[in-house]
Amino acid sequence: MLMRPEVARYIVERRVGDFVMTIGEFTPRTNYGRMVFAWSSIEVLLSGKLIEERRGAVRTLTPGSVYSYPRRGERLKIDQINPIVIFNIRLLPSDLEAVDPDTLHATARLNRTALMWCAFRELAAWSDASSDIVLESIAYQLAREDDADKSARVPRWCKDIAELVASADSSPSLRALADHAGVHPCHLARAFKAAFGCSVGECHRAHRMLRAVQRLTRARDNIAQIALSAGFSDHAHFTREFRRMLGCAPTALRSDLRRVAGRCAFS
């Protein structure tokens, strides 16, 4: 993202191969007007609240939101509530393009969100150059593949089921999902696994974890409260699943976010 020195600053800035990764702080209620991007980028909002217009639609971004901007794309910033901190990955070469998470099916959005948090933790550690290959590998995974999007070959009904599973608070019945799609439960189970590489149950469990990650970012609740609200049996179960998905304990991610906040001028 283009950042003006008088209204924003980099807390961390690092060039890694074909990418520039930054953690940037924006002052309260700064009006940027309409912004046009010279490069493709993908971001996660770490703190604060941002309201913007994009493609004629207004959206509100809160901590934990993952979003992207295409090369030569534009947005109109409407309002900024409190100082905001953003983790940004810029894709510099013209043949690289960040995929907009909003255009992806549910399981793909989950994977990209997990990758962004892994990259944030690696960058926030302020480690030496030995971590460059880790960050570069993650960034390439976040870039659009040159060949056709594999999701285009997934049946529409299968994508719809993935969205239903992603938004369900309680574990859905496979029979009810099959009735909704108009297929047999056996066919649904096989087709879903072939399309997304996971079972319906695994998809629901993963998205339950994603909602817990967002709450960990946005709220000050203790880990046990977040675990119970997300439907986990206890703190230990939540921590095991969190570590499996993100490669760290929930306390480690929260510690990294607090460390970044401690370097902000407006925190």
C-alpha positions as CSV (number, residue, x, y, z in Angstrom):
1,M,0.0,0.0,0.0
2,L,1.2,3.5,-0.8
3,M,1.9,5.2,2.6
4,R,2.5,8.9,3.1
5,P,5.2,9.6,5.7
6,E,3.2,12.4,7.4
7,V,0.2,10.1,8.1
8,A,1.7,6.6,8.4
9,R,4.9,4.8,9.4
10,Y,6.4,1.4,9.0
11,I,6.9,-0.5,12.3
12,V,8.5,-3.3,10.2
13,E,9.6,-3.2,6.6
14,R,11.3,-6.1,4.8
15,R,12.1,-7.0,1.2
16,V,11.9,-10.7,0.7
17,G,12.6,-11.9,-2.9
18,D,9.8,-10.6,-5.1
19,F,7.8,-9.3,-2.1
20,V,7.8,-6.3,0.3
21,M,6.3,-7.1,3.7
22,T,5.4,-4.3,6.1
23,I,3.6,-3.8,9.4
24,G,2.3,-0.2,9.1
25,E,0.6,2.2,11.5
26,F,-2.0,4.8,10.3
27,T,-3.0,7.8,12.3
28,P,-6.6,8.3,13.4
29,R,-9.2,9.5,10.8
30,T,-6.7,10.2,8.1
31,N,-8.5,10.8,4.8
32,Y,-6.6,9.3,1.9
33,G,-9.4,9.8,-0.6
34,R,-9.4,7.5,-3.6
35,M,-6.3,5.2,-3.8
36,V,-5.0,3.4,-6.9
37,F,-2.5,0.6,-6.4
38,A,0.7,0.2,-8.4
39,W,1.0,-3.4,-7.3
40,S,-1.1,-6.3,-6.1
41,S,-1.2,-6.7,-2.3
42,I,-2.9,-8.8,0.4
43,E,-3.4,-7.5,3.9
44,V,-4.7,-8.4,7.4
45,L,-6.0,-5.7,9.7
46,L,-4.3,-6.1,13.1
47,S,-6.1,-3.4,15.1
48,G,-8.6,-0.6,14.6
49,K,-11.6,-0.3,12.3
50,L,-11.7,0.8,8.7
51,I,-14.7,1.6,6.5
52,E,-14.1,1.8,2.7
53,E,-15.9,1.7,-0.6
54,R,-14.7,-0.8,-3.2
55,R,-16.5,-1.8,-6.4
56,G,-19.4,0.4,-5.4
57,A,-20.0,-1.5,-2.2
58,V,-19.2,-0.3,1.4
59,R,-17.5,-2.7,3.7
60,T,-16.3,-2.6,7.3
61,L,-13.0,-4.1,8.1
62,T,-12.3,-5.2,11.7
63,P,-9.2,-6.9,13.3
64,G,-8.6,-10.2,11.8
65,S,-10.0,-9.2,8.4
66,V,-8.0,-10.6,5.4
67,Y,-8.4,-8.8,2.1
68,S,-6.5,-7.9,-1.0
69,Y,-6.2,-5.3,-3.8
70,P,-5.4,-6.0,-7.4
71,R,-2.8,-4.2,-9.4
72,R,-4.4,-0.9,-10.8
73,G,-7.4,-1.5,-8.6
74,E,-8.7,1.3,-6.4
75,R,-10.7,2.0,-3.2
76,L,-12.2,5.0,-1.5
77,K,-11.5,5.2,2.2
78,I,-14.6,6.5,4.0
79,D,-13.7,6.5,7.7
80,Q,-11.1,5.2,10.0
81,I,-12.0,4.6,13.6
82,N,-9.0,4.7,16.0
83,P,-5.5,4.2,14.8
84,I,-5.1,1.2,12.6
85,V,-2.3,-1.2,12.1
86,I,-2.0,-3.3,8.9
87,F,0.2,-6.2,7.9
88,N,0.7,-6.0,4.2
89,I,2.4,-8.2,1.5
90,R,3.1,-6.4,-1.8
91,L,3.6,-8.6,-4.9
92,L,6.0,-6.7,-7.1
93,P,6.5,-8.6,-10.4
94,S,3.8,-8.1,-13.0
95,D,3.1,-11.8,-13.3
96,L,2.1,-12.1,-9.6
97,E,-1.3,-11.2,-8.4
98,A,-2.9,-11.6,-5.0
99,V,-6.2,-13.5,-4.9
100,D,-9.1,-11.6,-3.2
101,P,-10.3,-13.9,-0.3
102,D,-13.8,-12.6,-0.9
103,T,-13.9,-14.4,-4.3
104,L,-12.8,-17.7,-3.0
105,H,-14.8,-20.6,-1.6
106,A,-14.9,-21.2,2.1
107,T,-12.0,-23.7,2.5
108,A,-9.7,-21.7,0.3
109,R,-10.4,-18.5,2.4
110,L,-9.5,-20.4,5.5
111,N,-6.2,-21.6,4.1
112,R,-5.2,-18.1,3.0
113,T,-6.1,-16.7,6.4
114,A,-3.9,-19.2,8.1
115,L,-1.0,-18.4,5.7
116,M,-1.3,-14.7,6.4
117,W,-1.1,-15.2,10.2
118,C,1.9,-17.5,9.8
119,A,3.6,-14.8,7.7
120,F,2.8,-12.2,10.3
121,R,4.3,-14.2,13.1
122,E,7.4,-14.8,11.1
123,L,7.8,-11.1,10.3
124,A,6.9,-9.9,13.8
125,A,9.6,-12.0,15.3
126,W,12.2,-9.6,13.7
127,S,14.5,-12.6,13.1
128,D,17.5,-12.6,10.9
129,A,17.7,-13.4,7.2
130,S,17.4,-17.1,7.8
131,S,13.6,-16.7,7.8
132,D,13.5,-15.1,4.3
133,I,12.9,-18.4,2.6
134,V,10.0,-19.1,5.0
135,L,8.4,-15.8,4.2
136,E,9.0,-16.0,0.5
137,S,7.5,-19.5,0.4
138,I,4.3,-18.3,2.1
139,A,4.1,-15.3,-0.2
140,Y,4.2,-17.4,-3.3
141,Q,1.5,-19.6,-1.9
142,L,-0.6,-16.4,-1.5
143,A,-0.1,-15.5,-5.2
144,R,-2.5,-16.5,-7.9
145,E,-1.4,-19.6,-9.9
146,D,-0.8,-19.1,-13.6
147,D,-3.1,-21.9,-14.7
148,A,-6.9,-21.8,-14.4
149,D,-8.4,-21.6,-10.9
150,K,-9.0,-25.2,-9.8
151,S,-12.1,-24.0,-7.9
152,A,-13.8,-23.4,-11.3
153,R,-14.1,-27.1,-11.7
154,V,-15.9,-27.6,-8.4
155,P,-19.7,-28.1,-8.8
156,R,-21.7,-25.0,-7.8
157,W,-23.8,-27.1,-5.3
158,C,-20.6,-28.2,-3.6
159,K,-19.4,-24.6,-3.2
160,D,-22.8,-23.7,-1.7
161,I,-22.4,-26.6,0.9
162,A,-18.9,-25.3,1.8
163,E,-20.3,-21.9,2.5
164,L,-23.1,-23.3,4.6
165,V,-20.7,-25.4,6.6
166,A,-18.4,-22.4,7.0
167,S,-21.1,-20.2,8.5
168,A,-22.8,-22.8,10.7
169,D,-22.4,-22.3,14.5
170,S,-23.3,-25.9,15.4
171,S,-22.2,-29.0,13.6
172,P,-24.6,-29.6,10.6
173,S,-26.2,-32.9,9.8
174,L,-24.7,-34.5,6.6
175,R,-28.3,-35.8,5.8
176,A,-29.7,-32.2,6.0
177,L,-26.8,-30.8,3.9
178,A,-27.4,-33.6,1.3
179,D,-31.2,-32.8,1.2
180,H,-30.3,-29.1,0.7
181,A,-28.1,-30.0,-2.3
182,G,-30.4,-32.6,-3.7
183,V,-27.9,-35.4,-3.6
184,H,-27.3,-38.6,-1.6
185,P,-25.2,-38.2,1.6
186,C,-22.6,-40.7,0.2
187,H,-22.2,-38.6,-3.0
188,L,-21.9,-35.4,-0.9
189,A,-19.2,-36.9,1.3
190,R,-17.1,-38.1,-1.6
191,A,-17.6,-35.0,-3.8
192,F,-16.8,-32.6,-1.0
193,K,-13.6,-34.5,-0.1
194,A,-12.5,-34.6,-3.8
195,A,-13.3,-30.9,-4.3
196,F,-11.7,-29.4,-1.1
197,G,-9.3,-32.1,0.2
198,C,-11.1,-32.4,3.5
199,S,-14.3,-33.9,4.9
200,V,-17.4,-31.8,5.7
201,G,-16.7,-32.3,9.4
202,E,-13.1,-31.2,9.0
203,C,-14.2,-28.1,7.2
204,H,-16.7,-27.2,9.9
205,R,-14.1,-27.7,12.6
206,A,-11.5,-25.6,10.8
207,H,-14.0,-22.7,10.4
208,R,-14.9,-22.9,14.0
209,M,-11.2,-22.4,14.7
210,L,-11.0,-19.5,12.3
211,R,-13.8,-17.7,14.2
212,A,-11.9,-18.3,17.4
213,V,-8.8,-16.8,15.8
214,Q,-10.7,-13.7,14.9
215,R,-12.1,-13.4,18.4
216,L,-8.6,-13.8,19.8
217,T,-7.5,-10.9,17.6
218,R,-10.5,-8.6,18.3
219,A,-11.5,-9.3,21.9
220,R,-9.7,-9.2,25.3
221,D,-11.4,-12.4,26.5
222,N,-9.1,-15.0,28.1
223,I,-8.2,-18.1,26.2
224,A,-10.6,-20.3,28.1
225,Q,-13.6,-18.1,27.4
226,I,-12.7,-18.0,23.6
227,A,-12.3,-21.8,23.6
228,L,-15.7,-22.4,25.2
229,S,-17.5,-19.8,23.0
230,A,-16.1,-21.6,19.9
231,G,-17.4,-24.9,21.1
232,F,-14.2,-26.6,22.2
233,S,-14.4,-28.8,25.2
234,D,-11.7,-27.1,27.1
235,H,-8.6,-24.8,27.0
236,A,-6.3,-27.7,26.2
237,H,-8.4,-29.0,23.3
238,F,-8.5,-25.5,21.8
239,T,-4.8,-25.0,22.2
240,R,-4.0,-28.4,20.4
241,E,-6.2,-27.5,17.5
242,F,-4.9,-24.0,17.3
243,R,-1.3,-25.2,17.2
244,R,-2.2,-27.7,14.5
245,M,-3.7,-25.0,12.3
246,L,-1.3,-22.1,12.9
247,G,1.8,-23.8,14.2
248,C,1.8,-21.9,17.5
249,A,-0.2,-21.6,20.7
250,P,-2.9,-18.9,21.0
251,T,-0.9,-17.2,23.7
252,A,2.0,-16.9,21.2
253,L,-0.1,-15.1,18.6
254,R,-1.6,-12.8,21.2
255,S,1.9,-12.1,22.5
256,D,3.0,-11.1,19.0
257,L,0.1,-8.8,18.5
258,R,0.8,-7.1,21.9
259,R,4.5,-6.7,20.9
260,V,3.5,-4.9,17.7
261,A,1.1,-2.7,19.6
262,G,3.9,-1.8,22.0
263,R,5.8,-0.3,19.1
264,C,2.9,1.8,17.9
265,A,3.0,5.5,18.5
266,F,-0.7,5.8,18.9
267,S,-1.5,2.7,21.0
